[in-house]
Amino acid sequence: MDTTVLMPTGVSAVQCPTCQAEARKFGKDRKGNQRFQCTECSKTFSLAQPAPLGDMRIPLEDAVRCLHHLLEGVSVRATARLTGINRGTILDLMVMMGERCEVLLEGRIDGMAVVDVQCDEIWGFVGIKEKTRLAKHPTLTEVGDAYCFAAIERETKMMLAWHLGTRSAEDTRYFAEKLAAATSGRFQISTDGFKPYATAIPTALPDADFAQLVEQYATKEDGKYSPGVVTGTKKTPRKGDPDADRICTSHFERANLTIRMQNRRMTRLTNAFNKKWENHALAFALQFAFYNFCRVHTTLKMTPAMKAGIEDHPWTVEELILKSSTL
């Protein structure tokens, strides 16, 4: 009876898994995998092809189509209608790729030399908004407001680190620690006026030149949905010797627009939102991996990973699947 084994990467000759002798080709098995027969013990075995999608049965080309839609701001249900793929399958694909992309981002963006980093947090929600949670479901956890803390490098536009949590001192500290792991050397950091940054950033990054840019707003009109008009800004150095001309969060504010336009669950004034905290976090991981390695930045004319010198070409979505499957 045939046994199925995986072909080791980089091995040209096929060896018998029983006696380690050289084997010869011996037709195909029922699944279309190459069959071999040992020249010494005559046992037969098959070589299984690597499975880039793991246990998922969806064809690779269909998975690429689904991810293309999700990464261009199409909702899960609309993606199901456009591709004919089951909604549950699309969600499973998003979760699987999000988990892989988390590992990919942590592995490839580690101790990176940077010059000028900007940090901010972008609001979203899971299941219900915080006001409704507090009023009707105060005991529920992992629902309500969800803030994505993130850091971008000004020159390369690389998304360096991110953390999904609440707008609290504890989650700010977690984010600062992730940023410290992703970077190295001395560099400048600019954040908004959120108070926990003043403690978290110097603690996690003691060598950084750190400053905060506090925006001052006009009085907001009652019933107005959008934030008040910015009437001025105040630059406040916090640690080291930050360059006053480079205390800025504008580049991250522009990145926020990209996040909202290309991540359907972050689009304003729609009914598209995640019902699970984990899915919300993994959607960010998938988007940031696509942003760093696949999406050509309009200003740079290349991907952030290419500008940072860790890649030499833009990845396709298929490459993202294949490369992340080997981690």
Contacts in CASP RR format, 6 or more apart in sequence:
PFRMAT RR
TARGET T0000
AUTHOR 0000-0000-0000
METHOD contacts of the structure
MODEL  1
MDTTVLMPTGVSAVQCPTCQAEARKFGKDRKGNQRFQCTECSKTFSLAQP
APLGDMRIPLEDAVRCLHHLLEGVSVRATARLTGINRGTILDLMVMMGER
CEVLLEGRIDGMAVVDVQCDEIWGFVGIKEKTRLAKHPTLTEVGDAYCFA
AIERETKMMLAWHLGTRSAEDTRYFAEKLAAATSGRFQISTDGFKPYATA
IPTALPDADFAQLVEQYATKEDGKYSPGVVTGTKKTPRKGDPDADRICTS
HFERANLTIRMQNRRMTRLTNAFNKKWENHALAFALQFAFYNFCRVHTTL
KMTPAMKAGIEDHPWTVEELILKSSTL
2 29 0 8 1.000
2 35 0 8 1.000
2 44 0 8 1.000
2 45 0 8 1.000
2 46 0 8 1.000
3 17 0 8 1.000
3 43 0 8 1.000
3 45 0 8 1.000
3 46 0 8 1.000
4 29 0 8 1.000
4 33 0 8 1.000
4 45 0 8 1.000
4 46 0 8 1.000
4 47 0 8 1.000
4 48 0 8 1.000
5 17 0 8 1.000
5 45 0 8 1.000
5 46 0 8 1.000
5 47 0 8 1.000
5 48 0 8 1.000
6 47 0 8 1.000
6 48 0 8 1.000
6 50 0 8 1.000
7 14 0 8 1.000
7 47 0 8 1.000
7 48 0 8 1.000
13 22 0 8 1.000
14 22 0 8 1.000
14 23 0 8 1.000
14 36 0 8 1.000
14 47 0 8 1.000
15 21 0 8 1.000
15 22 0 8 1.000
15 23 0 8 1.000
16 22 0 8 1.000
16 23 0 8 1.000
16 36 0 8 1.000
16 38 0 8 1.000
16 40 0 8 1.000
16 41 0 8 1.000
16 43 0 8 1.000
16 45 0 8 1.000
17 45 0 8 1.000
18 38 0 8 1.000
18 41 0 8 1.000
18 43 0 8 1.000
19 38 0 8 1.000
19 40 0 8 1.000
19 41 0 8 1.000
21 38 0 8 1.000
21 39 0 8 1.000
21 40 0 8 1.000
21 41 0 8 1.000
22 38 0 8 1.000
22 39 0 8 1.000
23 36 0 8 1.000
23 37 0 8 1.000
23 38 0 8 1.000
23 39 0 8 1.000
23 45 0 8 1.000
24 36 0 8 1.000
24 37 0 8 1.000
24 39 0 8 1.000
25 34 0 8 1.000
25 35 0 8 1.000
25 36 0 8 1.000
26 35 0 8 1.000
26 36 0 8 1.000
26 37 0 8 1.000
26 44 0 8 1.000
27 34 0 8 1.000
27 35 0 8 1.000
28 34 0 8 1.000
28 35 0 8 1.000
29 35 0 8 1.000
29 46 0 8 1.000
31 46 0 8 1.000
31 48 0 8 1.000
33 46 0 8 1.000
33 47 0 8 1.000
33 48 0 8 1.000
33 49 0 8 1.000
34 46 0 8 1.000
34 47 0 8 1.000
35 44 0 8 1.000
35 45 0 8 1.000
35 46 0 8 1.000
36 44 0 8 1.000
36 45 0 8 1.000
36 46 0 8 1.000
36 47 0 8 1.000
37 43 0 8 1.000
37 44 0 8 1.000
38 44 0 8 1.000
38 45 0 8 1.000
50 325 0 8 1.000
51 325 0 8 1.000
52 60 0 8 1.000
52 321 0 8 1.000
52 322 0 8 1.000
52 325 0 8 1.000
53 60 0 8 1.000
53 63 0 8 1.000
53 93 0 8 1.000
53 96 0 8 1.000
53 321 0 8 1.000
53 325 0 8 1.000
54 96 0 8 1.000
54 325 0 8 1.000
56 63 0 8 1.000
56 89 0 8 1.000
56 92 0 8 1.000
56 93 0 8 1.000
56 96 0 8 1.000
58 66 0 8 1.000
58 85 0 8 1.000
58 89 0 8 1.000
58 93 0 8 1.000
60 318 0 8 1.000
60 321 0 8 1.000
62 83 0 8 1.000
62 85 0 8 1.000
63 93 0 8 1.000
63 321 0 8 1.000
64 316 0 8 1.000
64 317 0 8 1.000
64 318 0 8 1.000
64 321 0 8 1.000
65 83 0 8 1.000
66 79 0 8 1.000
66 83 0 8 1.000
66 85 0 8 1.000
66 90 0 8 1.000
66 93 0 8 1.000
67 93 0 8 1.000
67 94 0 8 1.000
67 97 0 8 1.000
67 286 0 8 1.000
67 317 0 8 1.000
67 320 0 8 1.000
67 321 0 8 1.000
68 317 0 8 1.000
69 78 0 8 1.000
69 79 0 8 1.000
69 82 0 8 1.000
69 83 0 8 1.000
70 76 0 8 1.000
70 79 0 8 1.000
70 90 0 8 1.000
70 94 0 8 1.000
70 264 0 8 1.000
70 283 0 8 1.000
70 286 0 8 1.000
71 262 0 8 1.000
71 286 0 8 1.000
71 287 0 8 1.000
71 290 0 8 1.000
71 294 0 8 1.000
71 317 0 8 1.000
72 262 0 8 1.000
73 261 0 8 1.000
73 262 0 8 1.000
73 263 0 8 1.000
73 264 0 8 1.000
73 267 0 8 1.000
74 82 0 8 1.000
74 264 0 8 1.000
75 264 0 8 1.000
75 272 0 8 1.000
76 87 0 8 1.000
76 90 0 8 1.000
76 91 0 8 1.000
76 94 0 8 1.000
76 264 0 8 1.000
77 87 0 8 1.000
79 85 0 8 1.000
79 90 0 8 1.000
80 86 0 8 1.000
80 87 0 8 1.000
80 90 0 8 1.000
83 90 0 8 1.000
91 279 0 8 1.000
94 279 0 8 1.000
94 282 0 8 1.000
94 283 0 8 1.000
94 286 0 8 1.000
95 278 0 8 1.000
95 279 0 8 1.000
95 282 0 8 1.000
97 282 0 8 1.000
97 286 0 8 1.000
97 320 0 8 1.000
97 321 0 8 1.000
97 324 0 8 1.000
98 282 0 8 1.000
98 283 0 8 1.000
98 285 0 8 1.000
98 286 0 8 1.000
98 289 0 8 1.000
99 282 0 8 1.000
99 285 0 8 1.000
100 324 0 8 1.000
100 325 0 8 1.000
100 327 0 8 1.000
101 282 0 8 1.000
101 285 0 8 1.000
101 286 0 8 1.000
101 288 0 8 1.000
101 289 0 8 1.000
101 290 0 8 1.000
101 320 0 8 1.000
101 324 0 8 1.000
102 282 0 8 1.000
102 285 0 8 1.000
103 324 0 8 1.000
103 327 0 8 1.000
104 289 0 8 1.000
104 323 0 8 1.000
104 324 0 8 1.000
104 327 0 8 1.000
105 285 0 8 1.000
105 288 0 8 1.000
105 289 0 8 1.000
105 292 0 8 1.000
107 327 0 8 1.000
108 305 0 8 1.000
108 310 0 8 1.000
109 158 0 8 1.000
109 160 0 8 1.000
109 161 0 8 1.000
109 182 0 8 1.000
109 292 0 8 1.000
109 310 0 8 1.000
110 181 0 8 1.000
110 182 0 8 1.000
111 181 0 8 1.000
111 182 0 8 1.000
111 183 0 8 1.000
111 184 0 8 1.000
112 158 0 8 1.000
112 160 0 8 1.000
112 182 0 8 1.000
112 183 0 8 1.000
112 184 0 8 1.000
112 308 0 8 1.000
112 310 0 8 1.000
113 183 0 8 1.000
113 184 0 8 1.000
113 185 0 8 1.000
114 153 0 8 1.000
114 156 0 8 1.000
114 158 0 8 1.000
114 160 0 8 1.000
114 183 0 8 1.000
114 184 0 8 1.000
114 185 0 8 1.000
114 187 0 8 1.000
115 153 0 8 1.000
115 154 0 8 1.000
115 155 0 8 1.000
115 187 0 8 1.000
115 188 0 8 1.000
116 153 0 8 1.000
116 154 0 8 1.000
116 155 0 8 1.000
116 187 0 8 1.000
116 188 0 8 1.000
116 190 0 8 1.000
116 246 0 8 1.000
117 151 0 8 1.000
117 152 0 8 1.000
117 153 0 8 1.000
117 154 0 8 1.000
117 160 0 8 1.000
117 179 0 8 1.000
117 183 0 8 1.000
117 187 0 8 1.000
117 188 0 8 1.000
117 189 0 8 1.000
117 190 0 8 1.000
117 208 0 8 1.000
118 151 0 8 1.000
118 152 0 8 1.000
118 154 0 8 1.000
118 189 0 8 1.000
118 190 0 8 1.000
118 191 0 8 1.000
118 248 0 8 1.000
118 249 0 8 1.000
118 250 0 8 1.000
118 251 0 8 1.000
118 252 0 8 1.000
119 149 0 8 1.000
119 150 0 8 1.000
119 151 0 8 1.000
119 152 0 8 1.000
119 175 0 8 1.000
119 179 0 8 1.000
119 189 0 8 1.000
119 190 0 8 1.000
119 191 0 8 1.000
119 192 0 8 1.000
119 197 0 8 1.000
119 201 0 8 1.000
119 249 0 8 1.000
119 252 0 8 1.000
120 149 0 8 1.000
120 150 0 8 1.000
120 191 0 8 1.000
120 192 0 8 1.000
120 249 0 8 1.000
120 252 0 8 1.000
120 253 0 8 1.000
120 256 0 8 1.000
121 147 0 8 1.000
121 148 0 8 1.000
121 149 0 8 1.000
121 150 0 8 1.000
121 167 0 8 1.000
121 192 0 8 1.000
121 194 0 8 1.000
122 147 0 8 1.000
122 148 0 8 1.000
122 150 0 8 1.000
122 256 0 8 1.000
122 259 0 8 1.000
122 260 0 8 1.000
122 266 0 8 1.000
123 145 0 8 1.000
123 146 0 8 1.000
123 147 0 8 1.000
124 145 0 8 1.000
124 146 0 8 1.000
124 147 0 8 1.000
124 148 0 8 1.000
124 265 0 8 1.000
124 266 0 8 1.000
124 273 0 8 1.000
125 143 0 8 1.000
125 144 0 8 1.000
125 145 0 8 1.000
125 146 0 8 1.000
125 273 0 8 1.000
126 142 0 8 1.000
126 143 0 8 1.000
126 144 0 8 1.000
126 146 0 8 1.000
126 273 0 8 1.000
126 274 0 8 1.000
126 275 0 8 1.000
126 276 0 8 1.000
126 277 0 8 1.000
126 280 0 8 1.000
127 143 0 8 1.000
127 144 0 8 1.000
127 273 0 8 1.000
127 274 0 8 1.000
127 275 0 8 1.000
128 136 0 8 1.000
128 137 0 8 1.000
128 140 0 8 1.000
128 143 0 8 1.000
128 144 0 8 1.000
129 144 0 8 1.000
129 145 0 8 1.000
130 144 0 8 1.000
130 145 0 8 1.000
132 144 0 8 1.000
133 140 0 8 1.000
133 143 0 8 1.000
133 144 0 8 1.000
137 143 0 8 1.000
142 276 0 8 1.000
142 277 0 8 1.000
143 277 0 8 1.000
145 166 0 8 1.000
145 167 0 8 1.000
146 164 0 8 1.000
146 165 0 8 1.000
146 166 0 8 1.000
146 277 0 8 1.000
146 280 0 8 1.000
147 164 0 8 1.000
147 165 0 8 1.000
147 166 0 8 1.000
147 167 0 8 1.000
147 171 0 8 1.000
148 162 0 8 1.000
148 163 0 8 1.000
148 164 0 8 1.000
148 165 0 8 1.000
148 259 0 8 1.000
148 284 0 8 1.000
149 162 0 8 1.000
149 163 0 8 1.000
149 164 0 8 1.000
149 165 0 8 1.000
149 171 0 8 1.000
149 172 0 8 1.000
149 175 0 8 1.000
150 159 0 8 1.000
150 161 0 8 1.000
150 162 0 8 1.000
150 163 0 8 1.000
150 252 0 8 1.000
150 255 0 8 1.000
150 288 0 8 1.000
151 159 0 8 1.000
151 160 0 8 1.000
151 161 0 8 1.000
151 162 0 8 1.000
151 175 0 8 1.000
151 179 0 8 1.000
151 182 0 8 1.000
151 189 0 8 1.000
151 252 0 8 1.000
152 158 0 8 1.000
152 159 0 8 1.000
152 160 0 8 1.000
152 251 0 8 1.000
152 252 0 8 1.000
152 255 0 8 1.000
153 160 0 8 1.000
153 304 0 8 1.000
153 308 0 8 1.000
154 246 0 8 1.000
154 248 0 8 1.000
154 251 0 8 1.000
155 307 0 8 1.000
156 300 0 8 1.000
156 304 0 8 1.000
156 307 0 8 1.000
156 308 0 8 1.000
157 251 0 8 1.000
157 255 0 8 1.000
157 297 0 8 1.000
157 299 0 8 1.000
157 300 0 8 1.000
157 304 0 8 1.000
157 307 0 8 1.000
158 292 0 8 1.000
158 304 0 8 1.000
158 305 0 8 1.000
158 307 0 8 1.000
158 308 0 8 1.000
159 255 0 8 1.000
159 288 0 8 1.000
159 291 0 8 1.000
159 292 0 8 1.000
159 304 0 8 1.000
160 179 0 8 1.000
160 182 0 8 1.000
160 183 0 8 1.000
161 175 0 8 1.000
161 178 0 8 1.000
161 179 0 8 1.000
161 181 0 8 1.000
161 182 0 8 1.000
161 183 0 8 1.000
162 175 0 8 1.000
162 178 0 8 1.000
162 284 0 8 1.000
162 285 0 8 1.000
162 288 0 8 1.000
163 171 0 8 1.000
163 174 0 8 1.000
163 175 0 8 1.000
163 178 0 8 1.000
164 277 0 8 1.000
164 280 0 8 1.000
164 281 0 8 1.000
164 284 0 8 1.000
165 171 0 8 1.000
165 174 0 8 1.000
167 194 0 8 1.000
168 196 0 8 1.000
169 196 0 8 1.000
169 199 0 8 1.000
169 200 0 8 1.000
172 194 0 8 1.000
172 196 0 8 1.000
172 197 0 8 1.000
172 200 0 8 1.000
173 196 0 8 1.000
173 199 0 8 1.000
173 200 0 8 1.000
173 203 0 8 1.000
173 204 0 8 1.000
175 200 0 8 1.000
176 197 0 8 1.000
176 200 0 8 1.000
176 201 0 8 1.000
176 203 0 8 1.000
176 204 0 8 1.000
176 205 0 8 1.000
177 204 0 8 1.000
179 204 0 8 1.000
179 205 0 8 1.000
180 204 0 8 1.000
180 205 0 8 1.000
183 205 0 8 1.000
185 207 0 8 1.000
186 207 0 8 1.000
186 208 0 8 1.000
186 209 0 8 1.000
187 208 0 8 1.000
187 209 0 8 1.000
188 208 0 8 1.000
188 209 0 8 1.000
188 210 0 8 1.000
188 211 0 8 1.000
188 242 0 8 1.000
188 243 0 8 1.000
188 246 0 8 1.000
189 201 0 8 1.000
189 205 0 8 1.000
189 208 0 8 1.000
189 209 0 8 1.000
189 210 0 8 1.000
189 211 0 8 1.000
189 242 0 8 1.000
190 211 0 8 1.000
190 212 0 8 1.000
190 213 0 8 1.000
190 242 0 8 1.000
190 246 0 8 1.000
190 247 0 8 1.000
190 248 0 8 1.000
190 249 0 8 1.000
191 197 0 8 1.000
191 201 0 8 1.000
191 210 0 8 1.000
191 211 0 8 1.000
191 212 0 8 1.000
191 213 0 8 1.000
191 249 0 8 1.000
192 212 0 8 1.000
192 213 0 8 1.000
192 214 0 8 1.000
192 215 0 8 1.000
192 249 0 8 1.000
193 212 0 8 1.000
193 213 0 8 1.000
193 214 0 8 1.000
193 215 0 8 1.000
193 236 0 8 1.000
197 212 0 8 1.000
198 212 0 8 1.000
198 238 0 8 1.000
201 208 0 8 1.000
201 210 0 8 1.000
201 238 0 8 1.000
201 239 0 8 1.000
202 208 0 8 1.000
202 210 0 8 1.000
202 238 0 8 1.000
202 239 0 8 1.000
208 239 0 8 1.000
208 240 0 8 1.000
209 239 0 8 1.000
209 240 0 8 1.000
209 241 0 8 1.000
209 242 0 8 1.000
209 243 0 8 1.000
210 237 0 8 1.000
210 238 0 8 1.000
210 239 0 8 1.000
210 240 0 8 1.000
210 242 0 8 1.000
211 235 0 8 1.000
211 236 0 8 1.000
211 237 0 8 1.000
211 238 0 8 1.000
211 242 0 8 1.000
211 244 0 8 1.000
211 247 0 8 1.000
212 235 0 8 1.000
212 236 0 8 1.000
212 238 0 8 1.000
212 247 0 8 1.000
213 233 0 8 1.000
213 234 0 8 1.000
213 235 0 8 1.000
213 236 0 8 1.000
213 247 0 8 1.000
213 248 0 8 1.000
213 249 0 8 1.000
214 233 0 8 1.000
214 234 0 8 1.000
214 235 0 8 1.000
214 236 0 8 1.000
215 230 0 8 1.000
215 232 0 8 1.000
215 233 0 8 1.000
216 230 0 8 1.000
216 231 0 8 1.000
216 232 0 8 1.000
216 233 0 8 1.000
216 234 0 8 1.000
217 227 0 8 1.000
217 228 0 8 1.000
217 229 0 8 1.000
217 230 0 8 1.000
217 231 0 8 1.000
218 228 0 8 1.000
218 229 0 8 1.000
218 230 0 8 1.000
218 231 0 8 1.000
219 228 0 8 1.000
220 227 0 8 1.000
220 228 0 8 1.000
221 228 0 8 1.000
225 269 0 8 1.000
235 244 0 8 1.000
235 247 0 8 1.000
237 244 0 8 1.000
237 247 0 8 1.000
258 291 0 8 1.000
259 266 0 8 1.000
259 287 0 8 1.000
260 266 0 8 1.000
260 267 0 8 1.000
260 268 0 8 1.000
261 267 0 8 1.000
262 287 0 8 1.000
262 291 0 8 1.000
263 283 0 8 1.000
263 284 0 8 1.000
263 287 0 8 1.000
264 270 0 8 1.000
264 272 0 8 1.000
265 272 0 8 1.000
265 273 0 8 1.000
265 274 0 8 1.000
265 280 0 8 1.000
265 283 0 8 1.000
274 280 0 8 1.000
274 283 0 8 1.000
289 320 0 8 1.000
289 324 0 8 1.000
290 317 0 8 1.000
290 320 0 8 1.000
291 304 0 8 1.000
292 303 0 8 1.000
292 304 0 8 1.000
292 305 0 8 1.000
293 303 0 8 1.000
293 305 0 8 1.000
293 311 0 8 1.000
293 314 0 8 1.000
293 315 0 8 1.000
293 320 0 8 1.000
294 303 0 8 1.000
294 314 0 8 1.000
294 315 0 8 1.000
294 316 0 8 1.000
294 317 0 8 1.000
294 319 0 8 1.000
294 320 0 8 1.000
295 303 0 8 1.000
295 314 0 8 1.000
296 302 0 8 1.000
296 303 0 8 1.000
296 314 0 8 1.000
297 303 0 8 1.000
297 304 0 8 1.000
297 307 0 8 1.000
300 306 0 8 1.000
300 307 0 8 1.000
302 314 0 8 1.000
303 311 0 8 1.000
303 314 0 8 1.000
303 315 0 8 1.000
305 311 0 8 1.000
306 312 0 8 1.000
306 313 0 8 1.000
306 314 0 8 1.000
315 323 0 8 1.000
END
